[in-house]
Amino acid sequence: MDHLRPVSSPEPDGPPGDDPAGSPDLADLLRRAGRADEAAFAVLYDATSARIFGLALRVVRDPAQAEEVTQEAFLEIWRTAGRYDPDKGSPFAWILTITHRKAVDRVRSAEASTRRDTTYHQTNQPIDHDTTAEAANASFEAHRVRGALQTLTEVQREAISLAYFGGYTHTEVATMLDLPVGTAKTRIRDGLIRLRDVMGVGS
């Protein structure tokens, strides 16, 4: 796929899972795209791009950056569509996972660039040991959280990523993952309990 057309006037804050009647079969479109069917991929893009942009925007907080993340996500989807396994989750959840990963990578890249730009000034300032300790502790905590997330089941991690990294409500998460709201809440709750136990937070 040489290029993708820009996302046109998406509504990122609208209900992300309200597909109209007769919406396309995303799993079938992914299978066809995996066989290099560009027409199927175009339908897939049209059916999901606004909501994918919405997730990207929630993570990167900048419309221009979100558009780039959306394009990167769809390029990755085009390259890897043949790897989609319906036994491991819904097609839209698979697409969301790719998008979220691309968005997080973009945020981390921007943060790394900012750190590089300010390194000279930081190294020429008196060292505030309290601030340094706080930064080291924050980095350690972030590492612990990432490690703890890997101990969750795939369905728990998927639900928590949408709720806490993507910023979606329980109802929106349920809609995205094709689940009853109660089931989505249970996955999020169980995942948080697991995170608490792994990280030794609370009693």
PyRosetta script that sets phi, psi and omega in degrees:
from pyrosetta import init, pose_from_sequence

init()
pose = pose_from_sequence("MDHLRPVSSPEPDGPPGDDPAGSPDLADLLRRAGRADEAAFAVLYDATSARIFGLALRVVRDPAQAEEVTQEAFLEIWRTAGRYDPDKGSPFAWILTITHRKAVDRVRSAEASTRRDTTYHQTNQPIDHDTTAEAANASFEAHRVRGALQTLTEVQREAISLAYFGGYTHTEVATMLDLPVGTAKTRIRDGLIRLRDVMGVGS")
pose.set_psi(1, 107.9)
pose.set_omega(1, -172.8)
pose.set_phi(2, -71.5)
pose.set_psi(2, -34.6)
pose.set_omega(2, -178.9)
pose.set_phi(3, -158.3)
pose.set_psi(3, 163.8)
pose.set_omega(3, 176.7)
pose.set_phi(4, -125.5)
pose.set_psi(4, 143.5)
pose.set_omega(4, 177.5)
pose.set_phi(5, -73.5)
pose.set_psi(5, 151.9)
pose.set_omega(5, -177.6)
pose.set_phi(6, -62.5)
pose.set_psi(6, 153.5)
pose.set_omega(6, 173.6)
pose.set_phi(7, -69.1)
pose.set_psi(7, 128.3)
pose.set_omega(7, -174.3)
pose.set_phi(8, -103.3)
pose.set_psi(8, 113.4)
pose.set_omega(8, 173.6)
pose.set_phi(9, 41.4)
pose.set_psi(9, 57.6)
pose.set_omega(9, 178.7)
pose.set_phi(10, -70.6)
pose.set_psi(10, 162.7)
pose.set_omega(10, 175.8)
pose.set_phi(11, -115.9)
pose.set_psi(11, 84.3)
pose.set_omega(11, -170.7)
pose.set_phi(12, -63.6)
pose.set_psi(12, -22.9)
pose.set_omega(12, -175.8)
pose.set_phi(13, -93.6)
pose.set_psi(13, 0.3)
pose.set_omega(13, 178.9)
pose.set_phi(14, -75.8)
pose.set_psi(14, 167.8)
pose.set_omega(14, 179.1)
pose.set_phi(15, -58.5)
pose.set_psi(15, 118.9)
pose.set_omega(15, -170.4)
pose.set_phi(16, -74.5)
pose.set_psi(16, -13.7)
pose.set_omega(16, -174.0)
pose.set_phi(17, -117.8)
pose.set_psi(17, 12.9)
pose.set_omega(17, -176.8)
pose.set_phi(18, -83.0)
pose.set_psi(18, 75.8)
pose.set_omega(18, 178.7)
pose.set_phi(19, -74.2)
pose.set_psi(19, 137.0)
pose.set_omega(19, 177.5)
pose.set_phi(20, -68.3)
pose.set_psi(20, 162.1)
pose.set_omega(20, 178.4)
pose.set_phi(21, -58.5)
pose.set_psi(21, 140.3)
pose.set_omega(21, 179.0)
pose.set_phi(22, 78.4)
pose.set_psi(22, 19.9)
pose.set_omega(22, 179.1)
pose.set_phi(23, -64.3)
pose.set_psi(23, 152.9)
pose.set_omega(23, -174.0)
pose.set_phi(24, -68.5)
pose.set_psi(24, 158.1)
pose.set_omega(24, 177.1)
pose.set_phi(25, -81.5)
pose.set_psi(25, 104.5)
pose.set_omega(25, -174.8)
pose.set_phi(26, -65.8)
pose.set_psi(26, -36.6)
pose.set_omega(26, 179.4)
pose.set_phi(27, -62.2)
pose.set_psi(27, -42.2)
pose.set_omega(27, 178.7)
pose.set_phi(28, -65.7)
pose.set_psi(28, -40.3)
pose.set_omega(28, 178.9)
pose.set_phi(29, -63.4)
pose.set_psi(29, -39.7)
pose.set_omega(29, 177.5)
pose.set_phi(30, -64.6)
pose.set_psi(30, -41.7)
pose.set_omega(30, 178.0)
pose.set_phi(31, -60.1)
pose.set_psi(31, -44.3)
pose.set_omega(31, -179.4)
pose.set_phi(32, -68.4)
pose.set_psi(32, -39.7)
pose.set_omega(32, 177.4)
pose.set_phi(33, -62.5)
pose.set_psi(33, -34.9)
pose.set_omega(33, 177.7)
pose.set_phi(34, -63.6)
pose.set_psi(34, -18.9)
pose.set_omega(34, 175.8)
pose.set_phi(35, -99.8)
pose.set_psi(35, 21.3)
pose.set_omega(35, 176.7)
pose.set_phi(36, 67.7)
pose.set_psi(36, 31.3)
pose.set_omega(36, 177.0)
pose.set_phi(37, -86.3)
pose.set_psi(37, 98.7)
pose.set_omega(37, -175.9)
pose.set_phi(38, -67.5)
pose.set_psi(38, -32.0)
pose.set_omega(38, 178.8)
pose.set_phi(39, -64.3)
pose.set_psi(39, -42.3)
pose.set_omega(39, 178.0)
pose.set_phi(40, -64.6)
pose.set_psi(40, -39.7)
pose.set_omega(40, 179.8)
pose.set_phi(41, -65.4)
pose.set_psi(41, -37.2)
pose.set_omega(41, 178.5)
pose.set_phi(42, -62.9)
pose.set_psi(42, -40.1)
pose.set_omega(42, 177.6)
pose.set_phi(43, -65.9)
pose.set_psi(43, -42.5)
pose.set_omega(43, 177.7)
pose.set_phi(44, -58.9)
pose.set_psi(44, -44.9)
pose.set_omega(44, 180.0)
pose.set_phi(45, -60.9)
pose.set_psi(45, -47.5)
pose.set_omega(45, -178.8)
pose.set_phi(46, -63.5)
pose.set_psi(46, -34.7)
pose.set_omega(46, -176.1)
pose.set_phi(47, -76.0)
pose.set_psi(47, -24.3)
pose.set_omega(47, -171.3)
pose.set_phi(48, -124.5)
pose.set_psi(48, -11.5)
pose.set_omega(48, -169.1)
pose.set_phi(49, -62.5)
pose.set_psi(49, -37.9)
pose.set_omega(49, -178.1)
pose.set_phi(50, -64.4)
pose.set_psi(50, -42.1)
pose.set_omega(50, -179.2)
pose.set_phi(51, -73.8)
pose.set_psi(51, -32.2)
pose.set_omega(51, 175.3)
pose.set_phi(52, -66.1)
pose.set_psi(52, -41.3)
pose.set_omega(52, 175.3)
pose.set_phi(53, -60.1)
pose.set_psi(53, -40.7)
pose.set_omega(53, -179.7)
pose.set_phi(54, -59.7)
pose.set_psi(54, -43.7)
pose.set_omega(54, 178.0)
pose.set_phi(55, -65.0)
pose.set_psi(55, -44.8)
pose.set_omega(55, 179.7)
pose.set_phi(56, -59.8)
pose.set_psi(56, -41.3)
pose.set_omega(56, -178.8)
pose.set_phi(57, -65.7)
pose.set_psi(57, -37.4)
pose.set_omega(57, 178.6)
pose.set_phi(58, -62.5)
pose.set_psi(58, -31.6)
pose.set_omega(58, -177.7)
pose.set_phi(59, -85.9)
pose.set_psi(59, -48.7)
pose.set_omega(59, -173.5)
pose.set_phi(60, -89.4)
pose.set_psi(60, -19.3)
pose.set_omega(60, 173.8)
pose.set_phi(61, 65.9)
pose.set_psi(61, 18.7)
pose.set_omega(61, 179.5)
pose.set_phi(62, -141.9)
pose.set_psi(62, 122.6)
pose.set_omega(62, -174.9)
pose.set_phi(63, -58.4)
pose.set_psi(63, -42.7)
pose.set_omega(63, -179.0)
pose.set_phi(64, -64.3)
pose.set_psi(64, -44.0)
pose.set_omega(64, 177.7)
pose.set_phi(65, -64.3)
pose.set_psi(65, -38.4)
pose.set_omega(65, -179.8)
pose.set_phi(66, -64.2)
pose.set_psi(66, -37.2)
pose.set_omega(66, 177.6)
pose.set_phi(67, -63.6)
pose.set_psi(67, -41.2)
pose.set_omega(67, 179.5)
pose.set_phi(68, -66.4)
pose.set_psi(68, -40.9)
pose.set_omega(68, 177.8)
pose.set_phi(69, -61.8)
pose.set_psi(69, -41.5)
pose.set_omega(69, 179.5)
pose.set_phi(70, -59.4)
pose.set_psi(70, -45.3)
pose.set_omega(70, 179.6)
pose.set_phi(71, -64.6)
pose.set_psi(71, -42.2)
pose.set_omega(71, 178.9)
pose.set_phi(72, -62.9)
pose.set_psi(72, -40.2)
pose.set_omega(72, -179.8)
pose.set_phi(73, -62.9)
pose.set_psi(73, -44.8)
pose.set_omega(73, -178.1)
pose.set_phi(74, -69.8)
pose.set_psi(74, -32.0)
pose.set_omega(74, 174.3)
pose.set_phi(75, -64.0)
pose.set_psi(75, -40.2)
pose.set_omega(75, 177.1)
pose.set_phi(76, -65.6)
pose.set_psi(76, -40.7)
pose.set_omega(76, 178.3)
pose.set_phi(77, -61.7)
pose.set_psi(77, -42.6)
pose.set_omega(77, 178.9)
pose.set_phi(78, -60.7)
pose.set_psi(78, -42.3)
pose.set_omega(78, -177.3)
pose.set_phi(79, -72.1)
pose.set_psi(79, -28.7)
pose.set_omega(79, -171.4)
pose.set_phi(80, -117.8)
pose.set_psi(80, 10.9)
pose.set_omega(80, -176.4)
pose.set_phi(81, -55.6)
pose.set_psi(81, -34.2)
pose.set_omega(81, -179.0)
pose.set_phi(82, -66.9)
pose.set_psi(82, -13.3)
pose.set_omega(82, -179.3)
pose.set_phi(83, -90.8)
pose.set_psi(83, -7.0)
pose.set_omega(83, -178.1)
pose.set_phi(84, -61.1)
pose.set_psi(84, 130.6)
pose.set_omega(84, -179.8)
pose.set_phi(85, -118.4)
pose.set_psi(85, 109.2)
pose.set_omega(85, -177.4)
pose.set_phi(86, -61.6)
pose.set_psi(86, -19.2)
pose.set_omega(86, 179.4)
pose.set_phi(87, -73.0)
pose.set_psi(87, -13.7)
pose.set_omega(87, -176.5)
pose.set_phi(88, -105.2)
pose.set_psi(88, 7.0)
pose.set_omega(88, 178.1)
pose.set_phi(89, 145.0)
pose.set_psi(89, 170.2)
pose.set_omega(89, -179.0)
pose.set_phi(90, -70.5)
pose.set_psi(90, 156.3)
pose.set_omega(90, 180.0)
pose.set_phi(91, -62.4)
pose.set_psi(91, -37.2)
pose.set_omega(91, -178.9)
pose.set_phi(92, -69.6)
pose.set_psi(92, -36.8)
pose.set_omega(92, 176.8)
pose.set_phi(93, -63.3)
pose.set_psi(93, -38.0)
pose.set_omega(93, 177.3)
pose.set_phi(94, -62.7)
pose.set_psi(94, -42.7)
pose.set_omega(94, 178.4)
pose.set_phi(95, -64.3)
pose.set_psi(95, -41.7)
pose.set_omega(95, 179.3)
pose.set_phi(96, -62.8)
pose.set_psi(96, -38.9)
pose.set_omega(96, -179.9)
pose.set_phi(97, -61.9)
pose.set_psi(97, -43.9)
pose.set_omega(97, 177.6)
pose.set_phi(98, -61.9)
pose.set_psi(98, -44.6)
pose.set_omega(98, -179.3)
pose.set_phi(99, -62.6)
pose.set_psi(99, -45.3)
pose.set_omega(99, -179.0)
pose.set_phi(100, -61.7)
pose.set_psi(100, -41.3)
pose.set_omega(100, 178.8)
pose.set_phi(101, -62.4)
pose.set_psi(101, -42.8)
pose.set_omega(101, 178.7)
pose.set_phi(102, -64.3)
pose.set_psi(102, -39.7)
pose.set_omega(102, -179.1)
pose.set_phi(103, -66.4)
pose.set_psi(103, -43.7)
pose.set_omega(103, 178.7)
pose.set_phi(104, -63.6)
pose.set_psi(104, -40.5)
pose.set_omega(104, 176.9)
pose.set_phi(105, -60.4)
pose.set_psi(105, -39.6)
pose.set_omega(105, 179.5)
pose.set_phi(106, -65.1)
pose.set_psi(106, -41.8)
pose.set_omega(106, 179.2)
pose.set_phi(107, -64.1)
pose.set_psi(107, -44.3)
pose.set_omega(107, -179.8)
pose.set_phi(108, -64.1)
pose.set_psi(108, -38.2)
pose.set_omega(108, 178.7)
pose.set_phi(109, -64.1)
pose.set_psi(109, -42.3)
pose.set_omega(109, 179.5)
pose.set_phi(110, -64.9)
pose.set_psi(110, -39.8)
pose.set_omega(110, 179.0)
pose.set_phi(111, -65.7)
pose.set_psi(111, -39.8)
pose.set_omega(111, 179.1)
pose.set_phi(112, -64.2)
pose.set_psi(112, -39.7)
pose.set_omega(112, 178.7)
pose.set_phi(113, -64.0)
pose.set_psi(113, -41.0)
pose.set_omega(113, 178.7)
pose.set_phi(114, -63.3)
pose.set_psi(114, -41.7)
pose.set_omega(114, 178.8)
pose.set_phi(115, -62.9)
pose.set_psi(115, -40.3)
pose.set_omega(115, 179.0)
pose.set_phi(116, -64.2)
pose.set_psi(116, -39.5)
pose.set_omega(116, -178.2)
pose.set_phi(117, -66.9)
pose.set_psi(117, -26.3)
pose.set_omega(117, -176.0)
pose.set_phi(118, -104.6)
pose.set_psi(118, 1.5)
pose.set_omega(118, -175.4)
pose.set_phi(119, -59.6)
pose.set_psi(119, -43.9)
pose.set_omega(119, -177.0)
pose.set_phi(120, -59.9)
pose.set_psi(120, -46.3)
pose.set_omega(120, -177.9)
pose.set_phi(121, -67.1)
pose.set_psi(121, -36.9)
pose.set_omega(121, -179.6)
pose.set_phi(122, -67.1)
pose.set_psi(122, -40.2)
pose.set_omega(122, -176.4)
pose.set_phi(123, -74.5)
pose.set_psi(123, -12.5)
pose.set_omega(123, 178.7)
pose.set_phi(124, -104.1)
pose.set_psi(124, 12.4)
pose.set_omega(124, 175.8)
pose.set_phi(125, -106.2)
pose.set_psi(125, 150.3)
pose.set_omega(125, 174.8)
pose.set_phi(126, -56.9)
pose.set_psi(126, 141.2)
pose.set_omega(126, -177.7)
pose.set_phi(127, -77.7)
pose.set_psi(127, 122.9)
pose.set_omega(127, 173.8)
pose.set_phi(128, -93.8)
pose.set_psi(128, 104.0)
pose.set_omega(128, -173.2)
pose.set_phi(129, -64.9)
pose.set_psi(129, -33.0)
pose.set_omega(129, 178.4)
pose.set_phi(130, -64.8)
pose.set_psi(130, -43.6)
pose.set_omega(130, 179.7)
pose.set_phi(131, -65.5)
pose.set_psi(131, -41.7)
pose.set_omega(131, 179.2)
pose.set_phi(132, -61.3)
pose.set_psi(132, -42.5)
pose.set_omega(132, 179.4)
pose.set_phi(133, -64.3)
pose.set_psi(133, -40.3)
pose.set_omega(133, 179.0)
pose.set_phi(134, -63.3)
pose.set_psi(134, -42.7)
pose.set_omega(134, -179.9)
pose.set_phi(135, -64.7)
pose.set_psi(135, -42.3)
pose.set_omega(135, 179.1)
pose.set_phi(136, -63.2)
pose.set_psi(136, -40.8)
pose.set_omega(136, 179.5)
pose.set_phi(137, -65.2)
pose.set_psi(137, -40.7)
pose.set_omega(137, 179.1)
pose.set_phi(138, -62.9)
pose.set_psi(138, -41.0)
pose.set_omega(138, 178.8)
pose.set_phi(139, -64.3)
pose.set_psi(139, -41.0)
pose.set_omega(139, 178.9)
pose.set_phi(140, -63.2)
pose.set_psi(140, -42.8)
pose.set_omega(140, -179.7)
pose.set_phi(141, -63.9)
pose.set_psi(141, -41.2)
pose.set_omega(141, 179.0)
pose.set_phi(142, -61.4)
pose.set_psi(142, -40.0)
pose.set_omega(142, 178.5)
pose.set_phi(143, -64.8)
pose.set_psi(143, -40.3)
pose.set_omega(143, 178.9)
pose.set_phi(144, -63.8)
pose.set_psi(144, -41.4)
pose.set_omega(144, -179.3)
pose.set_phi(145, -64.1)
pose.set_psi(145, -45.0)
pose.set_omega(145, 179.3)
pose.set_phi(146, -60.3)
pose.set_psi(146, -41.2)
pose.set_omega(146, 178.7)
pose.set_phi(147, -65.7)
pose.set_psi(147, -40.3)
pose.set_omega(147, -179.3)
pose.set_phi(148, -65.9)
pose.set_psi(148, -36.7)
pose.set_omega(148, 179.2)
pose.set_phi(149, -60.1)
pose.set_psi(149, -32.5)
pose.set_omega(149, -178.5)
pose.set_phi(150, -70.1)
pose.set_psi(150, -14.7)
pose.set_omega(150, 179.1)
pose.set_phi(151, -84.8)
pose.set_psi(151, -10.2)
pose.set_omega(151, -179.5)
pose.set_phi(152, -77.4)
pose.set_psi(152, 160.7)
pose.set_omega(152, 170.9)
pose.set_phi(153, -69.7)
pose.set_psi(153, 161.6)
pose.set_omega(153, -178.6)
pose.set_phi(154, -59.9)
pose.set_psi(154, -40.4)
pose.set_omega(154, -178.0)
pose.set_phi(155, -69.5)
pose.set_psi(155, -35.3)
pose.set_omega(155, 177.1)
pose.set_phi(156, -67.4)
pose.set_psi(156, -45.1)
pose.set_omega(156, -178.5)
pose.set_phi(157, -63.5)
pose.set_psi(157, -38.8)
pose.set_omega(157, 179.5)
pose.set_phi(158, -62.4)
pose.set_psi(158, -46.6)
pose.set_omega(158, -177.9)
pose.set_phi(159, -67.4)
pose.set_psi(159, -42.9)
pose.set_omega(159, -179.4)
pose.set_phi(160, -68.0)
pose.set_psi(160, -37.5)
pose.set_omega(160, 178.8)
pose.set_phi(161, -61.2)
pose.set_psi(161, -41.8)
pose.set_omega(161, 179.0)
pose.set_phi(162, -68.1)
pose.set_psi(162, -42.6)
pose.set_omega(162, -174.9)
pose.set_phi(163, -72.4)
pose.set_psi(163, -41.2)
pose.set_omega(163, -171.5)
pose.set_phi(164, -105.6)
pose.set_psi(164, -28.1)
pose.set_omega(164, 175.1)
pose.set_phi(165, -94.6)
pose.set_psi(165, -39.7)
pose.set_omega(165, 179.0)
pose.set_phi(166, -81.7)
pose.set_psi(166, -21.1)
pose.set_omega(166, 177.6)
pose.set_phi(167, 80.7)
pose.set_psi(167, 17.6)
pose.set_omega(167, -178.5)
pose.set_phi(168, -85.2)
pose.set_psi(168, 152.2)
pose.set_omega(168, 176.1)
pose.set_phi(169, -75.5)
pose.set_psi(169, 167.3)
pose.set_omega(169, 177.8)
pose.set_phi(170, -59.1)
pose.set_psi(170, -39.7)
pose.set_omega(170, -179.9)
pose.set_phi(171, -64.9)
pose.set_psi(171, -41.8)
pose.set_omega(171, 178.8)
pose.set_phi(172, -66.3)
pose.set_psi(172, -41.1)
pose.set_omega(172, 177.5)
pose.set_phi(173, -60.8)
pose.set_psi(173, -43.5)
pose.set_omega(173, 179.3)
pose.set_phi(174, -60.3)
pose.set_psi(174, -42.1)
pose.set_omega(174, -179.4)
pose.set_phi(175, -65.7)
pose.set_psi(175, -43.3)
pose.set_omega(175, -178.9)
pose.set_phi(176, -63.5)
pose.set_psi(176, -37.0)
pose.set_omega(176, -175.0)
pose.set_phi(177, -96.6)
pose.set_psi(177, 7.9)
pose.set_omega(177, 179.7)
pose.set_phi(178, 56.4)
pose.set_psi(178, 48.8)
pose.set_omega(178, -177.8)
pose.set_phi(179, -125.9)
pose.set_psi(179, 155.3)
pose.set_omega(179, 166.9)
pose.set_phi(180, -63.0)
pose.set_psi(180, 149.5)
pose.set_omega(180, -178.4)
pose.set_phi(181, -58.0)
pose.set_psi(181, -40.8)
pose.set_omega(181, -179.8)
pose.set_phi(182, -60.4)
pose.set_psi(182, -38.9)
pose.set_omega(182, 179.1)
pose.set_phi(183, -67.3)
pose.set_psi(183, -41.3)
pose.set_omega(183, 177.8)
pose.set_phi(184, -62.0)
pose.set_psi(184, -43.8)
pose.set_omega(184, 179.0)
pose.set_phi(185, -61.9)
pose.set_psi(185, -39.7)
pose.set_omega(185, 179.9)
pose.set_phi(186, -64.1)
pose.set_psi(186, -42.9)
pose.set_omega(186, 179.5)
pose.set_phi(187, -62.6)
pose.set_psi(187, -42.5)
pose.set_omega(187, -180.0)
pose.set_phi(188, -66.2)
pose.set_psi(188, -45.0)
pose.set_omega(188, -179.5)
pose.set_phi(189, -62.2)
pose.set_psi(189, -47.9)
pose.set_omega(189, -179.2)
pose.set_phi(190, -63.4)
pose.set_psi(190, -37.7)
pose.set_omega(190, 177.9)
pose.set_phi(191, -64.6)
pose.set_psi(191, -40.8)
pose.set_omega(191, 179.3)
pose.set_phi(192, -67.1)
pose.set_psi(192, -38.0)
pose.set_omega(192, 176.9)
pose.set_phi(193, -62.3)
pose.set_psi(193, -42.8)
pose.set_omega(193, 178.8)
pose.set_phi(194, -63.1)
pose.set_psi(194, -43.7)
pose.set_omega(194, 178.3)
pose.set_phi(195, -60.1)
pose.set_psi(195, -43.0)
pose.set_omega(195, -179.6)
pose.set_phi(196, -61.4)
pose.set_psi(196, -44.2)
pose.set_omega(196, -178.2)
pose.set_phi(197, -66.1)
pose.set_psi(197, -43.3)
pose.set_omega(197, -178.4)
pose.set_phi(198, -64.7)
pose.set_psi(198, -39.0)
pose.set_omega(198, -176.6)
pose.set_phi(199, -88.0)
pose.set_psi(199, -5.4)
pose.set_omega(199, 178.2)
pose.set_phi(200, 69.4)
pose.set_psi(200, 33.3)
pose.set_omega(200, -179.8)
pose.set_phi(201, -95.7)
pose.set_psi(201, 136.1)
pose.set_omega(201, 177.8)
pose.set_phi(202, 75.9)
pose.set_psi(202, -168.8)
pose.set_omega(202, -177.3)
pose.set_phi(203, -112.3)
pose.dump_pdb("model.pdb")
